[in-house]
Amino acid sequence: MAKTSPIEFIQQVRAETRKVVWPTRRETIMTGVMVMIMTLILGIFFFVIDSGFEALVKLLLGFATK
C-alpha cells in the first residue's frame, strides 16, 4: 500500500469535502420536524402497547390471586 504525505492527505481531504452536497436550511428544518413527528408517533405507539401489556399482566395476576 502506497503511503501518502501529510500534505497530499490534506489535499485529498479538501477535494473530497468539496464534493459534499450540504443540505439547505429548509431541508435541515424539514428533516428536524420529521424526526420530531416520528419520535412523537413512536412514543405514543409504545405508550399504548405498554399500557396494553400492563393491563394484560394485571388481569392475569388478578386471576392468580383469586
TORPAFI-438752 format. One line per 10 residues: number of its first residue (from 1); for each residue x, y, z of C-alpha. Coordinates in steps of 0.05 Angstrom, whole numbers. Layout:
// TORPAFI-438752
NUM) X Y Z | ...
This chain:
// TORPAFI-438752
1) 0 0 0 | 29 67 -20 | 40 118 34 | 17 189 25 | 50 251 55 | 10 293 104 | 5 349 53 | -22 302 0 | -71 274 51 | -98 343 68
11) -106 359 -6 | -145 295 -16 | -190 311 44 | -204 381 17 | -220 353 -52 | -269 303 -22 | -300 356 23 | -314 400 -38 | -355 342 -67 | -402 341 -8
21) -472 368 -22 | -492 404 42 | -567 408 58 | -602 475 53 | -630 509 115 | -701 489 93 | -680 416 84 | -648 415 152 | -710 444 185 | -757 397 149
31) -715 337 169 | -714 360 241 | -790 369 241 | -799 299 211 | -754 269 264 | -795 303 319 | -861 279 288 | -836 207 281 | -809 209 353 | -877 233 378
41) -915 179 338 | -868 124 363 | -873 150 435 | -949 146 431 | -947 78 398 | -901 48 452 | -942 81 507 | -1005 47 481 | -970 -20 473 | -940 -15 543
51) -1007 4 573 | -1040 -56 539 | -987 -104 566 | -994 -72 635 | -1070 -84 634 | -1060 -156 610 | -1009 -171 665 | -1055 -141 718 | -1113 -182 691 | -1072 -246 693
61) -1045 -231 763 | -1116 -218 785 | -1136 -288 764 | -1077 -317 804 | -1098 -284 869 | -1170 -309 867
